[in-house]
Amino acid sequence: MITSKQRAHLRAMANTIVSVQQIGKGGIADNLIKQLDDALEAREIIKVTVLETALLTAREACEICAEKLFAEPVQCIGSKFVLYRRARNPKNRKIKI
């Protein structure tokens, strides 16, 4: 669990990053979870966009992805959400919170 100050720091970092993945009408499949897992391992913080054609809202998608990836939801605004997870490999750890 991250504190509100840590969450604020991560939100500030997320302002400058670009979405790494989009969730569309296909929903959240195993392939998408694998791609998000790889991205979290490499970057520790990712932004995801939920398209209008998706059957889920951004908040629902955020909750599902965070649960399946064992990640912390940082922010969910409009059609985008941000997830954070500390990298398992110490060499990949870039964010200090």
N, C-alpha and C positions, 0 to 999 in steps of 0.2 A: 504494500500500500504506500502510495506517495502522498506527501503533505501538500497543502494548498500552495505553499511557496515553491515547492518543487514543480508542481503542476503549472504555476504561472511562468516559471523559467522555461519549461518545455513548450508552453504555448507561444512564448516569444520566439523560441527557436523555430517553431513550426511555421511562422509567418513567411519565412523565406524559402521554404522547400516546396517542390512541385509534387503533385499527386503521382504516386508510383503505380497505381492500379485503379481500374474503374469496375464498378459492380453494375451490371445491366440486367436485362430480363432473364438471363441464365441463373441469376441468384448467386448464392455462396456455395460453390462446389468444392470438392476436395482439391482440385487443381489450383483454384484461387487461393485456398488456405496454404497450400505448399508454397506458392509464389510469395504470399505475404510473409510467411515464416522465413523464407530465404532473405527477403528484403529487411525484415526486422533484425535478423542476425548480422547482416552487413551494415545497416545504418542505425539501428536502435530506435529510431523515430521515423514513422512514415505517415503520409497523408493519403487518404483514399477518397475517391469521388463516387457518389451513388447517382447513377443516371436516372432521368425521369421515367424511363421505361421499366425500371426495376420494380419488383413487386414488394420491396421492403422500403421503409423510410431509412434515412441516414442513421437515426438513433437506434433502430432495431438492428441494422447491419453492424453498427459499432459494437453493440452488446454481444451479438453472436460471434463476431470476429475476435473480440477481446477474450471471450470465454474459451474459444477453440485454440487460440494462440497463447493463452496464459499471459496476456499483455494487459497493460493499464490503459484504459481510455483516458485521453488527455483532454480532448475537445471535440464537440460535435456542433457545427454551425452550418445551417442551410443544408446543402447536399454533400458536405465534406466532413470527414472526421479524421482525427489524429490518434495514433496508437503509439505507445512506448513500451519497450521491453529491453531489459539489460541483456547484452550479448552474452551467450554462454561461453564463448571463447574469449579469454582475457586479451588476446591480441586485437580483437575487434571492438573493444570497449573504447569509445571516443567521448561519450557524454559523462560529465561529472556532475551529479546532483546530490 
